[in-house]
């Protein structure tokens, strides 16, 4: 698909590789805010386009990605 506003990967995408092979999973932007956090795709992680643009600019090439299926517990304070 050509880049642009109609692209389903939104403004930017980070491709996830494992063992040097494309997993076909992506971290990507979306203009459809209501779809974020829902299981509406084949495993991609969707972010608001503005957040994805920021993340794409800051993540170094070959950075490890860790995806948690549940929200992390806040740290315990003493």
N, CA, C and O atoms as a GROMACS GRO file, in nm:
protein
  312
    1UNK      N    1   0.085  -0.118   0.000
    1UNK     CA    2   0.000   0.000   0.000
    1UNK      C    3   0.089   0.124   0.000
    1UNK      O    4   0.191   0.128   0.068
    2UNK      N    5   0.048   0.223  -0.076
    2UNK     CA    6   0.123   0.348  -0.083
    2UNK      C    7   0.116   0.423   0.050
    2UNK      O    8   0.016   0.411   0.122
    3UNK      N    9   0.220   0.500   0.084
    3UNK     CA   10   0.214   0.583   0.204
    3UNK      C   11   0.104   0.687   0.190
    3UNK      O   12   0.064   0.723   0.079
    4UNK      N   13   0.055   0.735   0.301
    4UNK     CA   14  -0.046   0.840   0.297
    4UNK      C   15  -0.154   0.820   0.401
    4UNK      O   16  -0.151   0.724   0.479
    5UNK      N   17  -0.247   0.910   0.402
    5UNK     CA   18  -0.350   0.913   0.506
    5UNK      C   19  -0.439   0.789   0.505
    5UNK      O   20  -0.493   0.753   0.609
    6UNK      N   21  -0.454   0.724   0.391
    6UNK     CA   22  -0.540   0.605   0.383
    6UNK      C   23  -0.465   0.477   0.420
    6UNK      O   24  -0.527   0.370   0.428
    7UNK      N   25  -0.334   0.485   0.443
    7UNK     CA   26  -0.255   0.367   0.475
    7UNK      C   27  -0.298   0.312   0.611
    7UNK      O   28  -0.307   0.387   0.708
    8UNK      N   29  -0.324   0.183   0.618
    8UNK     CA   30  -0.372   0.122   0.742
    8UNK      C   31  -0.266   0.117   0.851
    8UNK      O   32  -0.299   0.094   0.968
    9UNK      N   33  -0.139   0.138   0.816
    9UNK     CA   34  -0.034   0.142   0.917
    9UNK      C   35  -0.015   0.281   0.975
    9UNK      O   36   0.077   0.303   1.053
   10UNK      N   37  -0.100   0.375   0.939
   10UNK     CA   38  -0.093   0.508   0.996
   10UNK      C   39   0.029   0.585   0.950
   10UNK      O   40   0.082   0.562   0.841
   11UNK      N   41   0.073   0.679   1.034
   11UNK     CA   42   0.180   0.771   0.998
   11UNK      C   43   0.317   0.704   0.994
   11UNK      O   44   0.400   0.741   0.911
   12UNK      N   45   0.342   0.608   1.081
   12UNK     CA   46   0.472   0.539   1.087
   12UNK      C   47   0.447   0.396   1.133
   12UNK      O   48   0.342   0.364   1.189
   13UNK      N   49   0.546   0.309   1.109
   13UNK     CA   50   0.537   0.171   1.157
   13UNK      C   51   0.676   0.122   1.194
   13UNK      O   52   0.774   0.155   1.126
   14UNK      N   53   0.685   0.045   1.299
   14UNK     CA   54   0.807  -0.024   1.336
   14UNK      C   55   0.783  -0.172   1.311
   14UNK      O   56   0.691  -0.230   1.369
   15UNK      N   57   0.863  -0.232   1.226
   15UNK     CA   58   0.848  -0.373   1.190
   15UNK      C   59   0.919  -0.458   1.294
   15UNK      O   60   1.031  -0.426   1.334
   16UNK      N   61   0.856  -0.565   1.338
   16UNK     CA   62   0.912  -0.651   1.442
   16UNK      C   63   0.971  -0.776   1.378
   16UNK      O   64   0.902  -0.854   1.312
   17UNK      N   65   1.100  -0.794   1.400
   17UNK     CA   66   1.172  -0.910   1.350
   17UNK      C   67   1.213  -0.999   1.466
   17UNK      O   68   1.236  -0.950   1.577
   18UNK      N   69   1.222  -1.128   1.443
   18UNK     CA   70   1.271  -1.223   1.541
   18UNK      C   71   1.363  -1.321   1.470
   18UNK      O   72   1.323  -1.384   1.372
   19UNK      N   73   1.486  -1.333   1.519
   19UNK     CA   74   1.581  -1.421   1.454
   19UNK      C   75   1.612  -1.381   1.312
   19UNK      O   76   1.640  -1.466   1.228
   20UNK      N   77   1.607  -1.251   1.283
   20UNK     CA   78   1.635  -1.202   1.149
   20UNK      C   79   1.522  -1.217   1.050
   20UNK      O   80   1.539  -1.186   0.932
   21UNK      N   81   1.406  -1.264   1.095
   21UNK     CA   82   1.291  -1.283   1.006
   21UNK      C   83   1.176  -1.194   1.049
   21UNK      O   84   1.151  -1.173   1.168
   22UNK      N   85   1.105  -1.140   0.949
   22UNK     CA   86   0.989  -1.055   0.975
   22UNK      C   87   0.878  -1.138   1.038
   22UNK      O   88   0.839  -1.241   0.984
   23UNK      N   89   0.827  -1.094   1.154
   23UNK     CA   90   0.718  -1.166   1.222
   23UNK      C   91   0.582  -1.131   1.163
   23UNK      O   92   0.482  -1.196   1.194
   24UNK      N   93   0.577  -1.028   1.079
   24UNK     CA   94   0.454  -0.970   1.023
   24UNK      C   95   0.376  -0.891   1.127
   24UNK      O   96   0.266  -0.843   1.098
   25UNK      N   97   0.430  -0.876   1.248
   25UNK     CA   98   0.371  -0.788   1.350
   25UNK      C   99   0.434  -0.651   1.340
   25UNK      O  100   0.549  -0.637   1.299
   26UNK      N  101   0.359  -0.549   1.378
   26UNK     CA  102   0.406  -0.411   1.369
   26UNK      C  103   0.361  -0.331   1.490
   26UNK      O  104   0.258  -0.362   1.552
   27UNK      N  105   0.437  -0.229   1.524
   27UNK     CA  106   0.389  -0.120   1.608
   27UNK      C  107   0.358  -0.011   1.508
   27UNK      O  108   0.447   0.027   1.431
   28UNK      N  109   0.237   0.040   1.505
   28UNK     CA  110   0.204   0.140   1.404
   28UNK      C  111   0.099   0.237   1.453
   28UNK      O  112   0.026   0.211   1.549
   29UNK      N  113   0.094   0.350   1.384
   29UNK     CA  114  -0.005   0.453   1.415
   29UNK      C  115  -0.139   0.420   1.352
   29UNK      O  116  -0.150   0.335   1.264
   30UNK      N  117  -0.240   0.490   1.400
   30UNK     CA  118  -0.373   0.477   1.341
   30UNK      C  119  -0.451   0.606   1.366
   30UNK      O  120  -0.437   0.667   1.472
   31UNK      N  121  -0.531   0.647   1.270
   31UNK     CA  122  -0.619   0.761   1.293
   31UNK      C  123  -0.748   0.719   1.365
   31UNK      O  124  -0.827   0.804   1.406
   32UNK      N  125  -0.769   0.588   1.381
   32UNK     CA  126  -0.890   0.535   1.443
   32UNK      C  127  -0.866   0.512   1.592
   32UNK      O  128  -0.839   0.400   1.635
   33UNK      N  129  -0.877   0.617   1.670
   33UNK     CA  130  -0.845   0.614   1.813
   33UNK      C  131  -0.926   0.507   1.886
   33UNK      O  132  -0.874   0.447   1.980
   34UNK      N  133  -1.048   0.483   1.847
   34UNK     CA  134  -1.134   0.386   1.917
   34UNK      C  135  -1.082   0.244   1.904
   34UNK      O  136  -1.121   0.157   1.982
   35UNK      N  137  -0.994   0.218   1.807
   35UNK     CA  138  -0.942   0.082   1.788
   35UNK      C  139  -0.822   0.052   1.877
   35UNK      O  140  -0.783  -0.064   1.889
   36UNK      N  141  -0.764   0.153   1.940
   36UNK     CA  142  -0.644   0.134   2.022
   36UNK      C  143  -0.680   0.056   2.148
   36UNK      O  144  -0.776   0.089   2.218
   37UNK      N  145  -0.601  -0.048   2.175
   37UNK     CA  146  -0.625  -0.131   2.294
   37UNK      C  147  -0.723  -0.244   2.271
   37UNK      O  148  -0.753  -0.320   2.363
   38UNK      N  149  -0.773  -0.255   2.150
   38UNK     CA  150  -0.869  -0.361   2.118
   38UNK      C  151  -0.801  -0.465   2.030
   38UNK      O  152  -0.708  -0.434   1.956
   39UNK      N  153  -0.847  -0.588   2.038
   39UNK     CA  154  -0.794  -0.696   1.955
   39UNK      C  155  -0.866  -0.695   1.820
   39UNK      O  156  -0.952  -0.780   1.793
   40UNK      N  157  -0.831  -0.598   1.736
   40UNK     CA  158  -0.899  -0.585   1.607
   40UNK      C  159  -0.807  -0.616   1.490
   40UNK      O  160  -0.846  -0.597   1.374
   41UNK      N  161  -0.686  -0.664   1.518
   41UNK     CA  162  -0.594  -0.697   1.410
   41UNK      C  163  -0.527  -0.830   1.440
   41UNK      O  164  -0.564  -0.900   1.534
   42UNK      N  165  -0.429  -0.864   1.360
   42UNK     CA  166  -0.359  -0.993   1.374
   42UNK      C  167  -0.242  -0.987   1.472
   42UNK      O  168  -0.149  -1.066   1.460
   43UNK      N  169  -0.245  -0.898   1.566
   43UNK     CA  170  -0.140  -0.890   1.666
   43UNK      C  171  -0.060  -0.762   1.664
   43UNK      O  172   0.031  -0.746   1.746
   44UNK      N  173  -0.091  -0.671   1.575
   44UNK     CA  174  -0.020  -0.544   1.573
   44UNK      C  175  -0.056  -0.462   1.696
   44UNK      O  176  -0.164  -0.478   1.754
   45UNK      N  177   0.035  -0.374   1.735
   45UNK     CA  178   0.012  -0.282   1.846
   45UNK      C  179  -0.010  -0.144   1.785
   45UNK      O  180   0.078  -0.089   1.720
   46UNK      N  181  -0.130  -0.089   1.807
   46UNK     CA  182  -0.165   0.039   1.748
   46UNK      C  183  -0.149   0.151   1.851
   46UNK      O  184  -0.179   0.134   1.969
   47UNK      N  185  -0.100   0.265   1.803
   47UNK     CA  186  -0.083   0.384   1.884
   47UNK      C  187  -0.145   0.501   1.810
   47UNK      O  188  -0.165   0.495   1.688
   48UNK      N  189  -0.175   0.607   1.882
   48UNK     CA  190  -0.220   0.730   1.819
   48UNK      C  191  -0.108   0.776   1.725
   48UNK      O  192   0.009   0.768   1.762
   49UNK      N  193  -0.142   0.825   1.607
   49UNK     CA  194  -0.041   0.864   1.509
   49UNK      C  195   0.066   0.956   1.567
   49UNK      O  196   0.184   0.937   1.540
   50UNK      N  197   0.027   1.057   1.645
   50UNK     CA  198   0.123   1.151   1.701
   50UNK      C  199   0.223   1.080   1.792
   50UNK      O  200   0.342   1.111   1.791
   51UNK      N  201   0.175   0.983   1.872
   51UNK     CA  202   0.264   0.908   1.960
   51UNK      C  203   0.357   0.818   1.879
   51UNK      O  204   0.474   0.801   1.915
   52UNK      N  205   0.307   0.761   1.772
   52UNK     CA  206   0.388   0.673   1.689
   52UNK      C  207   0.497   0.752   1.618
   52UNK      O  208   0.609   0.703   1.604
   53UNK      N  209   0.465   0.871   1.572
   53UNK     CA  210   0.566   0.956   1.508
   53UNK      C  211   0.679   0.986   1.607
   53UNK      O  212   0.796   0.977   1.572
   54UNK      N  213   0.643   1.021   1.731
   54UNK     CA  214   0.742   1.049   1.834
   54UNK      C  215   0.827   0.925   1.865
   54UNK      O  216   0.949   0.934   1.872
   55UNK      N  217   0.761   0.811   1.883
   55UNK     CA  218   0.832   0.687   1.913
   55UNK      C  219   0.927   0.649   1.799
   55UNK      O  220   1.041   0.610   1.823
   56UNK      N  221   0.879   0.660   1.676
   56UNK     CA  222   0.959   0.625   1.559
   56UNK      C  223   1.087   0.707   1.552
   56UNK      O  224   1.191   0.656   1.510
   57UNK      N  225   1.080   0.834   1.592
   57UNK     CA  226   1.198   0.921   1.589
   57UNK      C  227   1.298   0.887   1.699
   57UNK      O  228   1.417   0.915   1.684
   58UNK      N  229   1.252   0.828   1.809
   58UNK     CA  230   1.338   0.805   1.925
   58UNK      C  231   1.392   0.663   1.938
   58UNK      O  232   1.491   0.642   2.008
   59UNK      N  233   1.329   0.566   1.874
   59UNK     CA  234   1.372   0.427   1.890
   59UNK      C  235   1.489   0.398   1.797
   59UNK      O  236   1.478   0.419   1.676
   60UNK      N  237   1.602   0.350   1.852
   60UNK     CA  238   1.716   0.318   1.765
   60UNK      C  239   1.691   0.191   1.684
   60UNK      O  240   1.611   0.105   1.722
   61UNK      N  241   1.760   0.181   1.574
   61UNK     CA  242   1.753   0.063   1.487
   61UNK      C  243   1.792  -0.061   1.566
   61UNK      O  244   1.890  -0.058   1.641
   62UNK      N  245   1.718  -0.169   1.552
   62UNK     CA  246   1.739  -0.297   1.619
   62UNK      C  247   1.711  -0.292   1.770
   62UNK      O  248   1.761  -0.376   1.844
   63UNK      N  249   1.634  -0.196   1.815
   63UNK     CA  250   1.598  -0.189   1.957
   63UNK      C  251   1.509  -0.308   1.993
   63UNK      O  252   1.420  -0.343   1.916
   64UNK      N  253   1.531  -0.369   2.111
   64UNK     CA  254   1.441  -0.479   2.151
   64UNK      C  255   1.303  -0.424   2.186
   64UNK      O  256   1.289  -0.312   2.235
   65UNK      N  257   1.201  -0.504   2.159
   65UNK     CA  258   1.062  -0.466   2.189
   65UNK      C  259   1.005  -0.570   2.285
   65UNK      O  260   1.015  -0.690   2.260
   66UNK      N  261   0.945  -0.522   2.395
   66UNK     CA  262   0.879  -0.611   2.490
   66UNK      C  263   0.734  -0.568   2.498
   66UNK      O  264   0.705  -0.452   2.529
   67UNK      N  265   0.642  -0.660   2.470
   67UNK     CA  266   0.499  -0.630   2.475
   67UNK      C  267   0.438  -0.707   2.591
   67UNK      O  268   0.452  -0.829   2.600
   68UNK      N  269   0.371  -0.635   2.680
   68UNK     CA  270   0.303  -0.697   2.794
   68UNK      C  271   0.155  -0.709   2.762
   68UNK      O  272   0.094  -0.613   2.714
   69UNK      N  273   0.096  -0.824   2.787
   69UNK     CA  274  -0.046  -0.843   2.757
   69UNK      C  275  -0.135  -0.780   2.862
   69UNK      O  276  -0.251  -0.748   2.834
   70UNK      N  277  -0.083  -0.763   2.982
   70UNK     CA  278  -0.159  -0.700   3.089
   70UNK      C  279  -0.085  -0.575   3.134
   70UNK      O  280   0.036  -0.563   3.116
   71UNK      N  281  -0.158  -0.484   3.192
   71UNK     CA  282  -0.095  -0.362   3.244
   71UNK      C  283   0.004  -0.399   3.353
   71UNK      O  284  -0.021  -0.489   3.434
   72UNK      N  285   0.116  -0.329   3.357
   72UNK     CA  286   0.214  -0.353   3.461
   72UNK      C  287   0.164  -0.296   3.592
   72UNK      O  288   0.098  -0.192   3.595
   73UNK      N  289   0.195  -0.365   3.701
   73UNK     CA  290   0.159  -0.317   3.834
   73UNK      C  291   0.248  -0.198   3.868
   73UNK      O  292   0.367  -0.198   3.837
   74UNK      N  293   0.190  -0.096   3.933
   74UNK     CA  294   0.275   0.017   3.974
   74UNK      C  295   0.374  -0.029   4.081
   74UNK      O  296   0.344  -0.120   4.158
   75UNK      N  297   0.492   0.033   4.085
   75UNK     CA  298   0.591  -0.008   4.185
   75UNK      C  299   0.539   0.016   4.326
   75UNK      O  300   0.469   0.114   4.352
   76UNK      N  301   0.574  -0.074   4.416
   76UNK     CA  302   0.533  -0.060   4.556
   76UNK      C  303   0.622   0.042   4.626
   76UNK      O  304   0.745   0.039   4.611
   77UNK      N  305   0.562   0.131   4.700
   77UNK     CA  306   0.640   0.229   4.775
   77UNK      C  307   0.638   0.190   4.922
   77UNK      O  308   0.540   0.137   4.973
   78UNK      N  309   0.748   0.217   4.987
   78UNK     CA  310   0.760   0.179   5.129
   78UNK      C  311   0.697   0.282   5.220
   78UNK      O  312   0.699   0.265   5.342
   0.00000   0.00000   0.00000
